[in-house]
Amino acid sequence: MTIRDRGNWRRRAAAVAVGAIGLAGGAVAMATPASAATIIGGIDVGQQCSVQTWRPLEARLLDPNNAYSWRCYSKWTQNYYGVDMDGACRNQYGAGAFSVVLDPNNAYSWRCAR
């Protein structure tokens, strides 16, 4: 390979690389957006607390200005336990349902989506 051939080879390689980047960029630009989740309903926290353990618990809200302050309370042990919000959605709406919080500053903003 002569010096002149090496120069041509480099130019062709650069052109192929730019073309590949262009193709990749085009593929990204043409990709379809992911579909957004659809809200399918609210969450019954009391129902979830009554079924998520072997012993029924009661729902307690510790702070109405904090979406993450829901707890299940045991009268027998006097302990608080976390609420499985995703489990509540699956129990209420079936497989594929999951929980979303619309406003972290509002304890009543939990919803189920699919």
For each residue, the residues with C-beta under 8 A, 3 or more apart:
1: 5 6 9
2: 5 6
3: 6 7
4: 7 8
5: 1 2 8 9
6: 1 2 3 9 10
7: 3 4 10 11
8: 4 5 11 12
9: 1 5 6 12 13
10: 6 7 13 14
11: 7 8 14 15
12: 8 9 15 16
13: 9 10 16 17
14: 10 11 17 18
15: 11 12 18 19
16: 12 13 19 20
17: 13 14 20 21
18: 14 15 21 22
19: 15 16 22 23
20: 16 17 23 24
21: 17 18 24 25
22: 18 19 25 26
23: 19 20 26 27
24: 20 21 27 28
25: 21 22 28 29
26: 22 23 29 30
27: 23 24 30 31
28: 24 25 31
29: 25 26
30: 26 27
31: 27 28
32:
33:
34:
35:
36:
37: 98 100 113 114
38: 113 114
39: 100 111 112 113
40: 93 97 111 112 113 114
41: 92 93 111 112
42: 110 111 112
43: 48 85 88 89 92 99 110 111 112
44: 47 48 88 92
45: 48 49 59 70 83 85 88 110
46: 49 50 58 59
47: 44 50 51 88 91 92
48: 43 44 45 51 52 59 72 83 84 85 87 88 91
49: 45 46 52 56 57 58 59 72 73 83
50: 46 47 56 57 58
51: 47 48 56 91
52: 48 49 57 72 81 83 84 87
53: 56 57 72 81
54:
55: 74 76
56: 49 50 51 53
57: 49 50 52 53 72 73 74 81
58: 46 49 50 72 73 75
59: 45 46 48 49 70 71 72 73 83
60: 70 71 72 73 80
61: 64 69 70 71 107
62: 66 69 70 71 80
63: 66 69 107
64: 61 69 106 107 108
65: 105 106 107
66: 62 63 69 104 105 107
67: 70 101 103 104 105 106 107 109 110
68: 101 104
69: 61 62 63 64 66 107
70: 45 59 60 61 62 67 83 85 107 110
71: 59 60 61 62 80 81 82 83
72: 48 49 52 53 57 58 59 60 80 81 82 83
73: 49 57 58 59 60 78 79 80 81
74: 55 57 77 78 79 80 81
75: 58 78
76: 55
77: 74
78: 73 74 75
79: 73 74
80: 60 62 71 72 73 74
81: 52 53 57 71 72 73 74
82: 71 72
83: 45 48 49 52 59 70 71 72 88
84: 48 52 87 88
85: 43 45 48 70 88 89 99 110
86: 89 90 98 99
87: 48 52 84 90 91
88: 43 44 45 47 48 83 84 85 91 92 99 112
89: 43 85 86 92 93 97 98 99 112 113
90: 86 87 93 94 95 96 97 98
91: 47 48 51 87 88
92: 41 43 44 47 88 89 97 112
93: 40 41 89 90 97 112 114
94: 90 97
95: 90
96: 90 114
97: 40 89 90 92 93 94 112 113 114
98: 37 86 89 90 112 113 114
99: 43 85 86 88 89 110 111 112 113
100: 37 39 110 111 112 113
101: 67 68 104 109 110 111
102: 106 109 110 111
103: 67 106 109
104: 66 67 68 101 109
105: 65 66 67
106: 64 65 67 102 103 109
107: 61 63 64 65 66 67 69 70 110
108: 64
109: 67 101 102 103 104 106
110: 42 43 45 67 70 85 99 100 101 102 107
111: 39 40 41 42 43 99 100 101 102
112: 39 40 41 42 43 88 89 92 93 97 98 99 100
113: 37 38 39 40 89 97 98 99 100
114: 37 38 40 93 96 97 98
